[in-house]
Amino acid sequence: MAIDFEELSFADAPLIKVTPPGPRSKDYLDYQSSHESSAVSYPRGMPMAFRRAKGATVEDVDGNIYIDFFAGAGVMSVGHSNPDVIEAIEKQLGELTHALDFPHPSRRALVETLLGVLPKSLSRVFFGGPTGSDAVESAVKLAKRNTGRYPLIAFQGSFHGMTAGALSLSSGLYFKEDFLPLLPEVHFVPYAYCYRCALGKNPESCDLDCAKYLDYILEDPHSGVGKPAAVVVESVQGEGGSIAPPEQFMPNIREICDKHGVLMIDDEIQAGFCRTGKMFACDHTDTIPDIMTMSKSLGGVGLPISAIAYKEELNTFPRGKHIGTFRGHVLAYAAGAAGLDFMVKNKLADHALTLGQSMLSMLKEVEKDSRIVGEARGKGLMLGVEFVKDKATKEPSPELATEVRTLCHRRGLLIEVGGHYSNVARFLPPLVITENLAKRGIEIFADSVRDLDRSL
C-alpha cells in the first residue's frame, strides 16, 4: 500500500522562529569556521546548522523549519528519515556493516533491484567507491580498457565530480583552474543549452546543430580530436543549470557514437532514480548508453555508494583492476534496495513528472511577470530559474540569484544556485514532497523574486 506523503514531513513547515542564522546556528557556524577547512561551501550560501529532517522538510538547531527544495544536492529522493529505509538500515546494522566485495544478501538484493529497473541490455553492475566521482572514474577506466583509446569528449556545462578524472570531464573553470593540468586529451563540445546556444541559433533556426558538431569533430581528421574512448554526457545537466535538452538530443548522441564506434557514458548521478519523471532521465527518449553512472539517491537516505551499469560485452576488467575499500558498504546496499523498492511501490517517477509539470507551470508565470527571470526550465523535479539583468541581452546576474536564495532561506525555503554563471536557482526537492509543500515553496520563491523586482 502506497504511503501518505504528508505523514513523512513536519506538519508546520515552513516555520521561522528567528531570522536565520539564529544564535545556536551562529555558534556552530563559528566553530566550523575556526576548526574545519576553508573549502566548506553550502553553509556560506544558507547559513544554518541542521538538527533533524523529515520527508521534504528540515529543522535547524534554532527551531526553524524549512521546506527543502535542495535534498542534499538531490540525494534525498525518498525523503529525509524515510521510515522504510531506516528500518532496513537498522536491521542490517546489527548484522554486518562492511564486507569489501564479498557477496551478501543485501548486496544481492540491491543488484537484483537495480537490474529490475535498468534497461535490459545494461546487465552488469559494478560498485565502486562511495561517491559519484568514483562511478565516473570507473566508467572511464572501463571505456579505456575496452577501446584501447585515451581521448574523451564531454560537454560544456557538465559536472561529473571532483576527483582528477571526473574533474577533467567537468567544464566549470572555478572548480578546476587551480589544479591544472588534469587528464590530457579531454575535449568539450556544446550541450543543447537552447537559452544560450553556443552556436548562436534559436530553436526555430536550429536542427540540433550542437549534436551535428559532435559528428563533425569525430568525422573530420583535422578537427584536432583523436578518436575517443567515450563520449560522457548528462541526460539532464544539473550543475550546468538544470538544462533539459530537446527530445532528440540524446538519441542523436547515441546515433553519432554508434556511427563512429565510440562508447556512450550516460551520467545519471543526479538525474537518475525518478528525479525527472522516469526511473532514469535517458528513459524519456529510450536512449540506452553503453555505460551508466549512478550515485546520490542510490544510497536511500544519503548513505554513500556509487555504481555503474554496463553492457555484457564490456565486462572485461581483470581481477582487482579497479578496487576500493568502501565498495563493500553493506548498510548502503540495504538502504539502496529499500529506497528503490519505495520508489517503485509509491510510483515516485509519476509523482515527480506530474508535480514537476505543475511547479514548472507556476515558475513560467514568474518568468512572464518578472524583469529579472530569463528562463524557467527543467524536467520532473529537476528545475531551474535563470536570472538576468536584462531579458533582451540575457546578461547573467549571479548577484540576483544569490539574493533570491538568501530571501528564500530567511522565509523558510532551501534552494541552491548553479549554472554557467552561478545565476540559476536550482530546485531538487525530495520526490516525496506534497503538492501543498511544493506550492508553498514556489509561493515563497515568487514573493522573493517580486520583492527583488520592486527594489530594482
DOMARDREN-102676 format. One record per residue (C-alpha): residue in one letter; x, y, z. Coordinates in nm, 4 decimals. Layout:
<sites>
<'A',<X,Y,Z>>
...
</sites>
This chain:
<sites>
<'M',<0.0000,0.0000,0.0000>>
<'A',<0.1378,0.3416,-0.1006>>
<'I',<0.2281,0.5726,0.1857>>
<'D',<0.0679,0.9119,0.2503>>
<'F',<0.3481,1.1588,0.1735>>
<'E',<0.2036,1.4155,0.4154>>
<'E',<0.2953,1.1879,0.7033>>
<'L',<0.6628,1.1968,0.6079>>
<'S',<0.7285,1.5702,0.6608>>
<'F',<0.6976,1.8118,0.9526>>
<'A',<0.3392,1.9378,0.9579>>
<'D',<0.4232,2.3000,1.0434>>
<'A',<0.6700,2.3798,0.7626>>
<'P',<0.7654,2.6473,0.6930>>
<'L',<0.8134,2.7961,1.0382>>
<'I',<1.0669,3.0724,1.1051>>
<'K',<1.1031,3.1481,1.4762>>
<'V',<1.4193,3.3545,1.4427>>
<'T',<1.5760,3.5013,1.1302>>
<'P',<1.8454,3.2584,1.0164>>
<'P',<2.1117,3.2163,1.1158>>
<'G',<1.9812,3.2093,1.4725>>
<'P',<2.2124,3.2253,1.7759>>
<'R',<2.2645,2.8492,1.8058>>
<'S',<2.3360,2.8181,1.4345>>
<'K',<2.5848,3.1050,1.4588>>
<'D',<2.7684,2.9193,1.7342>>
<'Y',<2.8006,2.6066,1.5186>>
<'L',<2.8983,2.8111,1.2146>>
<'D',<3.1673,2.9971,1.4105>>
<'Y',<3.3083,2.6701,1.5416>>
<'Q',<3.3118,2.5228,1.1922>>
<'S',<3.4866,2.8289,1.0528>>
<'S',<3.7535,2.8073,1.3228>>
<'H',<3.8225,2.4344,1.3012>>
<'E',<3.7239,2.2980,0.9588>>
<'S',<3.8554,2.3547,0.6094>>
<'S',<3.8029,2.6818,0.4250>>
<'A',<3.6591,2.4676,0.1444>>
<'V',<3.3259,2.4362,0.3309>>
<'S',<3.0657,2.5625,0.0837>>
<'Y',<2.6918,2.5211,0.1443>>
<'P',<2.6680,2.6966,0.4846>>
<'R',<2.8096,3.0083,0.3202>>
<'G',<2.5020,3.0407,0.0987>>
<'M',<2.2487,2.9127,0.3524>>
<'P',<2.3999,2.9866,0.6959>>
<'M',<2.2430,2.7409,0.9395>>
<'A',<2.3166,2.4278,1.1402>>
<'F',<2.0903,2.1277,1.0846>>
<'R',<1.9224,1.9482,1.3760>>
<'R',<1.6917,1.6957,1.2102>>
<'A',<1.4898,1.6403,0.8942>>
<'K',<1.1778,1.4554,0.7795>>
<'G',<1.0476,1.3972,0.4297>>
<'A',<1.0776,1.7250,0.2407>>
<'T',<1.1407,1.9409,0.5479>>
<'V',<1.4438,2.0346,0.7569>>
<'E',<1.4732,2.1797,1.1076>>
<'D',<1.7748,2.3819,1.2224>>
<'V',<1.9161,2.3985,1.5752>>
<'D',<1.7211,2.7193,1.6422>>
<'G',<1.3860,2.5514,1.5752>>
<'N',<1.3290,2.6977,1.2291>>
<'I',<1.1610,2.4537,0.9921>>
<'Y',<1.2203,2.4812,0.6188>>
<'I',<1.0718,2.3388,0.3017>>
<'D',<1.3585,2.1569,0.1355>>
<'F',<1.3981,2.2250,-0.2387>>
<'F',<1.7602,2.1049,-0.2273>>
<'A',<1.7512,1.7499,-0.0850>>
<'G',<2.1225,1.7342,-0.0134>>
<'A',<2.2081,1.8154,-0.3773>>
<'G',<1.9496,1.5659,-0.4998>>
<'V',<2.0466,1.2824,-0.2659>>
<'M',<1.7328,1.2543,-0.0524>>
<'S',<1.4879,1.1456,-0.3198>>
<'V',<1.2795,0.9216,-0.0930>>
<'G',<1.2836,1.1888,0.1761>>
<'H',<1.4805,1.2549,0.4905>>
<'S',<1.4461,0.9806,0.7527>>
<'N',<1.2356,0.7650,0.5238>>
<'P',<1.0892,0.5026,0.7601>>
<'D',<1.1168,0.2100,0.5151>>
<'V',<1.4834,0.2807,0.4510>>
<'I',<1.5656,0.3475,0.8172>>
<'E',<1.4100,0.0137,0.9099>>
<'A',<1.6282,-0.1660,0.6536>>
<'I',<1.9417,0.0107,0.7807>>
<'E',<1.8666,-0.0686,1.1453>>
<'K',<1.8095,-0.4347,1.0635>>
<'Q',<2.1382,-0.4549,0.8728>>
<'L',<2.3333,-0.2563,1.1323>>
<'G',<2.3130,-0.5330,1.3898>>
<'E',<2.4378,-0.7989,1.1487>>
<'L',<2.7173,-0.6703,0.9215>>
<'T',<2.8379,-0.3303,0.8048>>
<'H',<3.1406,-0.3930,0.5835>>
<'A',<3.2284,-0.6782,0.3507>>
<'L',<3.4544,-0.5463,0.0716>>
<'D',<3.3187,-0.7175,-0.2409>>
<'F',<3.2198,-1.0462,-0.0797>>
<'P',<2.8654,-1.1491,-0.1718>>
<'H',<2.5974,-1.0796,0.0856>>
<'P',<2.2148,-1.0884,0.0902>>
<'S',<2.1838,-0.7074,0.0962>>
<'R',<2.4323,-0.6711,-0.1883>>
<'R',<2.2411,-0.9256,-0.3945>>
<'A',<1.9126,-0.7540,-0.3131>>
<'L',<2.0422,-0.4224,-0.4447>>
<'V',<2.1806,-0.5812,-0.7624>>
<'E',<1.8509,-0.7602,-0.8264>>
<'T',<1.6515,-0.4443,-0.7625>>
<'L',<1.8752,-0.2395,-0.9919>>
<'L',<1.8543,-0.4927,-1.2722>>
<'G',<1.4774,-0.4762,-1.2394>>
<'V',<1.4706,-0.1031,-1.3237>>
<'L',<1.7702,-0.0637,-1.5579>>
<'P',<1.7454,-0.1058,-1.9352>>
<'K',<1.7751,-0.4807,-2.0005>>
<'S',<2.0960,-0.4528,-2.2024>>
<'L',<2.2759,-0.2924,-1.9053>>
<'S',<2.3081,-0.6329,-1.7457>>
<'R',<2.6250,-0.5878,-1.5385>>
<'V',<2.6557,-0.3841,-1.2183>>
<'F',<2.9830,-0.2734,-1.0595>>
<'F',<3.0087,-0.0988,-0.7226>>
<'G',<3.2949,0.1428,-0.6741>>
<'G',<3.3866,0.3916,-0.4052>>
<'P',<3.1369,0.5974,-0.2081>>
<'T',<3.0813,0.8992,-0.4373>>
<'G',<2.9572,0.9837,-0.7843>>
<'S',<3.3105,1.0805,-0.8789>>
<'D',<3.4134,0.7186,-0.8200>>
<'A',<3.1430,0.5987,-1.0575>>
<'V',<3.2732,0.8325,-1.3273>>
<'E',<3.6315,0.7194,-1.2708>>
<'S',<3.5377,0.3525,-1.3033>>
<'A',<3.3270,0.4198,-1.6133>>
<'V',<3.6143,0.5991,-1.7845>>
<'K',<3.8590,0.3231,-1.6936>>
<'L',<3.6201,0.0610,-1.8287>>
<'A',<3.5824,0.2545,-2.1549>>
<'K',<3.9574,0.2893,-2.1961>>
<'R',<4.0111,-0.0770,-2.1130>>
<'N',<3.7660,-0.1863,-2.3826>>
<'T',<3.8641,0.0541,-2.6595>>
<'G',<4.2369,0.0892,-2.6038>>
<'R',<4.1880,0.4607,-2.6666>>
<'Y',<4.2718,0.7580,-2.4456>>
<'P',<4.0818,1.0753,-2.5567>>
<'L',<3.7443,1.1624,-2.4044>>
<'I',<3.4697,1.4019,-2.5076>>
<'A',<3.2465,1.5820,-2.2561>>
<'F',<3.0047,1.8737,-2.2817>>
<'Q',<3.0117,2.2397,-2.1930>>
<'G',<2.8119,2.2906,-1.8744>>
<'S',<2.8996,1.9448,-1.7461>>
<'F',<2.9768,1.8457,-1.3901>>
<'H',<3.0944,1.4920,-1.3195>>
<'G',<3.2779,1.5165,-0.9872>>
<'M',<3.5890,1.6397,-0.8066>>
<'T',<3.8443,1.3588,-0.8348>>
<'A',<4.1087,1.4145,-1.1016>>
<'G',<3.9471,1.2186,-1.3842>>
<'A',<3.5920,1.3305,-1.3088>>
<'L',<3.7082,1.6899,-1.2691>>
<'S',<3.8821,1.6701,-1.6061>>
<'L',<3.5415,1.5950,-1.7593>>
<'S',<3.3744,1.8852,-1.5753>>
<'S',<3.3661,2.2131,-1.7640>>
<'G',<3.3480,2.4692,-1.4813>>
<'L',<3.6737,2.6619,-1.4605>>
<'Y',<3.6078,2.7621,-1.0992>>
<'F',<3.6387,2.4005,-0.9895>>
<'K',<3.9498,2.3126,-1.1886>>
<'E',<4.1586,2.6207,-1.2693>>
<'D',<4.3763,2.5952,-0.9569>>
<'F',<4.4621,2.2317,-1.0244>>
<'L',<4.5565,2.2214,-1.3916>>
<'P',<4.6797,2.0240,-1.5725>>
<'L',<4.4452,1.7325,-1.5189>>
<'L',<4.3840,1.4455,-1.7642>>
<'P',<4.5070,1.5335,-2.1128>>
<'E',<4.3024,1.4800,-2.4280>>
<'V',<3.9651,1.5749,-2.2805>>
<'H',<3.7647,1.7810,-2.5295>>
<'F',<3.4437,1.9764,-2.4749>>
<'V',<3.1578,2.0251,-2.7206>>
<'P',<2.8379,2.2327,-2.6886>>
<'Y',<2.5429,2.0920,-2.4953>>
<'A',<2.1866,2.1646,-2.6088>>
<'Y',<2.1592,2.4746,-2.3885>>
<'C',<1.8985,2.6421,-2.6059>>
<'Y',<1.8601,2.9562,-2.3930>>
<'R',<2.2281,3.0377,-2.4554>>
<'C',<2.3107,2.8483,-2.7727>>
<'A',<2.6875,2.8244,-2.8204>>
<'L',<2.6300,2.8255,-3.1973>>
<'G',<2.4102,3.1355,-3.2000>>
<'K',<2.0957,2.9510,-3.3041>>
<'N',<1.7422,2.9552,-3.1688>>
<'P',<1.5000,2.6638,-3.1577>>
<'E',<1.3360,2.7794,-3.4806>>
<'S',<1.6618,2.8014,-3.6754>>
<'C',<1.8406,2.5035,-3.5233>>
<'D',<1.8398,2.1394,-3.6266>>
<'L',<2.0311,2.0254,-3.3161>>
<'D',<2.3482,2.1691,-3.4626>>
<'C',<2.5280,2.1053,-3.1322>>
<'A',<2.4886,1.7312,-3.1899>>
<'K',<2.5943,1.7747,-3.5512>>
<'Y',<2.9083,1.9469,-3.4277>>
<'L',<2.9997,1.6346,-3.2311>>
<'D',<2.9550,1.4335,-3.5502>>
<'Y',<3.1741,1.6809,-3.7357>>
<'I',<3.4699,1.6636,-3.4973>>
<'L',<3.4566,1.2838,-3.4975>>
<'E',<3.4346,1.2780,-3.8784>>
<'D',<3.6967,1.5390,-3.9712>>
<'P',<4.0569,1.4112,-3.9460>>
<'H',<4.1665,1.7734,-3.8963>>
<'S',<3.9300,1.8503,-3.6078>>
<'G',<4.2222,1.8104,-3.3695>>
<'V',<4.0378,1.5468,-3.1678>>
<'G',<4.1609,1.1891,-3.1691>>
<'K',<3.9051,0.9099,-3.1771>>
<'P',<3.7823,0.8973,-2.8174>>
<'A',<3.7262,0.6083,-2.5835>>
<'A',<3.3910,0.7575,-2.4863>>
<'V',<3.1534,1.0490,-2.5032>>
<'V',<3.0369,1.1379,-2.1500>>
<'V',<2.7006,1.3140,-2.1271>>
<'E',<2.4315,1.4049,-1.8737>>
<'S',<2.0769,1.3310,-1.9900>>
<'V',<1.9768,1.6449,-1.7994>>
<'Q',<2.2538,1.8766,-1.6860>>
<'G',<2.2464,1.9540,-1.3153>>
<'E',<2.5240,2.1881,-1.2014>>
<'G',<2.5204,2.3386,-1.5513>>
<'G',<2.1860,2.4954,-1.4687>>
<'S',<1.9090,2.2325,-1.4735>>
<'I',<1.9210,2.2103,-1.8511>>
<'A',<1.6859,1.9595,-2.0139>>
<'P',<1.7844,1.9214,-2.3808>>
<'P',<1.5376,1.8834,-2.6684>>
<'E',<1.3908,1.5364,-2.7042>>
<'Q',<1.6094,1.4281,-2.9949>>
<'F',<1.9406,1.5336,-2.8412>>
<'M',<2.0207,1.2134,-2.6532>>
<'P',<1.9092,0.9814,-2.9376>>
<'N',<2.1277,1.1843,-3.1734>>
<'I',<2.4291,1.1485,-2.9448>>
<'R',<2.3632,0.7730,-2.9325>>
<'E',<2.3481,0.7525,-3.3133>>
<'I',<2.6685,0.9531,-3.3535>>
<'C',<2.8544,0.7339,-3.1047>>
<'D',<2.7377,0.4221,-3.2885>>
<'K',<2.8342,0.5693,-3.6243>>
<'H',<3.1917,0.6321,-3.5103>>
<'G',<3.2382,0.3278,-3.2864>>
<'V',<3.2631,0.5343,-2.9669>>
<'L',<3.1221,0.4284,-2.6298>>
<'M',<2.8499,0.6430,-2.4731>>
<'I',<2.8604,0.7036,-2.0976>>
<'D',<2.5410,0.8491,-1.9530>>
<'D',<2.5864,1.0248,-1.6188>>
<'E',<2.2631,0.9688,-1.4232>>
<'I',<2.4160,1.0517,-1.0848>>
<'Q',<2.1789,1.3430,-1.0225>>
<'A',<1.9090,1.2965,-1.2864>>
<'G',<1.8538,0.9267,-1.2208>>
<'F',<1.6169,0.7396,-0.9893>>
<'C',<1.2835,0.9062,-1.0737>>
<'R',<1.4152,1.2629,-1.0446>>
<'T',<1.2993,1.3702,-1.3933>>
<'G',<0.9774,1.1686,-1.4081>>
<'K',<1.1272,0.8424,-1.5315>>
<'M',<1.3443,0.5937,-1.3462>>
<'F',<1.6391,0.7314,-1.5458>>
<'A',<1.6434,1.0520,-1.7479>>
<'C',<1.7566,0.8656,-2.0596>>
<'D',<1.4323,0.6638,-2.0399>>
<'H',<1.2397,0.9680,-2.1662>>
<'T',<1.3821,0.9011,-2.5133>>
<'D',<1.4522,0.5279,-2.4824>>
<'T',<1.8231,0.6052,-2.5197>>
<'I',<2.0403,0.3242,-2.3872>>
<'P',<2.4050,0.4095,-2.3177>>
<'D',<2.6904,0.1614,-2.3085>>
<'I',<2.7739,0.2599,-1.9511>>
<'M',<2.5601,0.4414,-1.6930>>
<'T',<2.6925,0.6064,-1.3767>>
<'M',<2.4817,0.6155,-1.0591>>
<'S',<2.5155,0.7531,-0.7065>>
<'K',<2.3335,1.0122,-0.4888>>
<'S',<1.9800,0.8661,-0.4482>>
<'L',<2.1215,0.5150,-0.4789>>
<'G',<2.2093,0.5334,-0.1078>>
<'G',<1.8478,0.5569,0.0053>>
<'V',<1.8775,0.8264,0.2738>>
<'G',<2.2211,0.9627,0.1959>>
<'L',<2.4426,0.6636,0.2638>>
<'P',<2.7496,0.6872,0.0390>>
<'I',<2.7551,0.4486,-0.2564>>
<'S',<2.8194,0.4580,-0.6299>>
<'A',<2.7844,0.2137,-0.9141>>
<'I',<2.7998,0.1742,-1.2873>>
<'A',<2.5828,-0.0446,-1.5065>>
<'Y',<2.7103,-0.1576,-1.8431>>
<'K',<2.6646,-0.3972,-2.1318>>
<'E',<2.7790,-0.7574,-2.1073>>
<'E',<3.0406,-0.7261,-2.3811>>
<'L',<3.2229,-0.4598,-2.1784>>
<'N',<3.2718,-0.6894,-1.8788>>
<'T',<3.6487,-0.7146,-1.9267>>
<'F',<3.8019,-0.5788,-1.6045>>
<'P',<4.0646,-0.8281,-1.4813>>
<'R',<4.0536,-0.9327,-1.1169>>
<'G',<4.1210,-0.6368,-0.8877>>
<'K',<4.1765,-0.3933,-1.1751>>
<'H',<3.9509,-0.1365,-1.0085>>
<'I',<3.9196,-0.1648,-0.6312>>
<'G',<3.8264,0.0446,-0.3297>>
<'T',<3.7985,-0.0231,0.0408>>
<'F',<3.4459,0.1133,0.0788>>
<'R',<3.2925,-0.0578,-0.2213>>
<'G',<3.1596,-0.3019,0.0406>>
<'H',<2.9305,-0.0604,0.2291>>
<'V',<2.6666,-0.3132,0.3330>>
<'L',<2.4447,-0.0533,0.5030>>
<'A',<2.4261,0.1384,0.1780>>
<'Y',<2.3271,-0.1788,-0.0075>>
<'A',<2.0401,-0.2352,0.2337>>
<'A',<1.9372,0.1304,0.2163>>
<'G',<1.9611,0.1350,-0.1626>>
<'A',<1.7439,-0.1716,-0.2116>>
<'A',<1.4814,-0.0380,0.0313>>
<'G',<1.4903,0.3047,-0.1315>>
<'L',<1.4435,0.1639,-0.4802>>
<'D',<1.1592,-0.0562,-0.3606>>
<'F',<0.9979,0.2544,-0.2091>>
<'M',<1.0349,0.4449,-0.5373>>
<'V',<0.8664,0.1718,-0.7373>>
<'K',<0.5949,0.0909,-0.4835>>
<'N',<0.4974,0.4553,-0.4418>>
<'K',<0.5336,0.5485,-0.8113>>
<'L',<0.7758,0.8329,-0.7417>>
<'A',<0.8534,0.8764,-1.1120>>
<'D',<0.4880,0.9505,-1.1896>>
<'H',<0.4637,1.1820,-0.8886>>
<'A',<0.7786,1.3705,-0.9941>>
<'L',<0.6548,1.4091,-1.3506>>
<'T',<0.3086,1.5361,-1.2581>>
<'L',<0.4162,1.7623,-0.9731>>
<'G',<0.7153,1.8872,-1.1716>>
<'Q',<0.4906,1.9945,-1.4581>>
<'S',<0.2709,2.1857,-1.2139>>
<'M',<0.5702,2.3540,-1.0484>>
<'L',<0.7227,2.4464,-1.3845>>
<'S',<0.3920,2.5981,-1.4926>>
<'M',<0.3958,2.8168,-1.1814>>
<'L',<0.7571,2.9137,-1.2448>>
<'K',<0.6718,3.0055,-1.6038>>
<'E',<0.4221,3.2554,-1.4624>>
<'V',<0.7016,3.4020,-1.2507>>
<'E',<0.9175,3.4212,-1.5638>>
<'K',<0.6438,3.6002,-1.7562>>
<'D',<0.5830,3.8608,-1.4851>>
<'S',<0.9433,3.9275,-1.3807>>
<'R',<1.2029,4.1569,-1.5343>>
<'I',<1.4895,3.9508,-1.3911>>
<'V',<1.3896,3.5941,-1.4748>>
<'G',<1.5261,3.4942,-1.8128>>
<'E',<1.4010,3.1376,-1.8237>>
<'A',<1.2320,2.8765,-1.6041>>
<'R',<1.3066,2.5231,-1.7206>>
<'G',<1.3653,2.1633,-1.6263>>
<'K',<1.2133,1.8181,-1.6249>>
<'G',<1.0255,1.6476,-1.3450>>
<'L',<1.1553,1.7664,-1.0090>>
<'M',<1.4846,1.8892,-1.1516>>
<'L',<1.4051,2.2545,-1.2165>>
<'G',<1.5952,2.5791,-1.2614>>
<'V',<1.5286,2.9518,-1.2913>>
<'E',<1.7896,3.1644,-1.4664>>
<'F',<1.8363,3.5226,-1.3501>>
<'V',<1.9434,3.8037,-1.5817>>
<'K',<1.9991,4.1754,-1.5556>>
<'D',<1.8094,4.2318,-1.8779>>
<'K',<1.5789,3.9925,-2.0616>>
<'A',<1.6762,4.1282,-2.4025>>
<'T',<2.0541,4.0968,-2.3624>>
<'K',<2.0349,3.7944,-2.1298>>
<'E',<2.3259,3.9349,-1.9302>>
<'P',<2.3663,3.6902,-1.6395>>
<'S',<2.3105,3.8066,-1.2838>>
<'P',<2.4671,3.5805,-1.0220>>
<'E',<2.4049,3.8561,-0.7670>>
<'L',<2.0271,3.8320,-0.8100>>
<'A',<2.0318,3.4532,-0.7850>>
<'T',<2.2320,3.4761,-0.4632>>
<'E',<1.9953,3.7374,-0.3193>>
<'V',<1.6918,3.5254,-0.4048>>
<'R',<1.8494,3.2283,-0.2278>>
<'T',<1.9035,3.4441,0.0821>>
<'L',<1.5470,3.5761,0.0795>>
<'C',<1.4071,3.2269,0.0384>>
<'H',<1.6204,3.0960,0.3235>>
<'R',<1.5006,3.3675,0.5582>>
<'R',<1.1399,3.2828,0.4675>>
<'G',<1.1727,2.9075,0.5137>>
<'L',<1.2737,2.7648,0.1755>>
<'L',<1.6050,2.5993,0.0905>>
<'I',<1.7294,2.6313,-0.2691>>
<'E',<2.0742,2.6270,-0.4245>>
<'V',<2.2464,2.8213,-0.7016>>
<'G',<2.4314,2.6855,-1.0052>>
<'G',<2.4578,2.7326,-1.3796>>
<'H',<2.7282,2.8535,-1.6163>>
<'Y',<2.7384,3.1938,-1.4456>>
<'S',<2.6123,3.0896,-1.0987>>
<'N',<2.2891,3.2680,-1.1886>>
<'V',<2.0427,2.9778,-1.1802>>
<'A',<1.8230,2.8995,-0.8801>>
<'R',<1.8051,2.5196,-0.8726>>
<'F',<1.5194,2.3134,-0.7294>>
<'L',<1.5785,1.9467,-0.6370>>
<'P',<1.3153,1.8691,-0.3723>>
<'P',<1.2749,1.5226,-0.2238>>
<'L',<1.0429,1.3283,-0.4517>>
<'V',<0.8036,1.2699,-0.1617>>
<'I',<0.7214,1.6387,-0.1382>>
<'T',<0.3481,1.7026,-0.1298>>
<'E',<0.1605,1.9306,-0.3655>>
<'N',<0.0877,2.1683,-0.0765>>
<'L',<0.4535,2.1970,0.0270>>
<'A',<0.5622,2.2360,-0.3340>>
<'K',<0.3067,2.5114,-0.3944>>
<'R',<0.4021,2.6923,-0.0744>>
<'G',<0.7701,2.6717,-0.1703>>
<'I',<0.7023,2.8216,-0.5130>>
<'E',<0.4996,3.0994,-0.3479>>
<'I',<0.7941,3.1844,-0.1213>>
<'F',<1.0235,3.1874,-0.4236>>
<'A',<0.7819,3.4010,-0.6279>>
<'D',<0.7404,3.6506,-0.3416>>
<'S',<1.1191,3.6781,-0.3139>>
<'V',<1.1530,3.7432,-0.6871>>
<'R',<0.8759,4.0044,-0.6780>>
<'D',<1.0455,4.1836,-0.3886>>
<'L',<1.3677,4.1982,-0.5852>>
<'D',<1.1846,4.3194,-0.8961>>
<'R',<1.0318,4.6049,-0.6972>>
<'S',<1.3656,4.7047,-0.5463>>
<'L',<1.5399,4.7500,-0.8830>>
</sites>
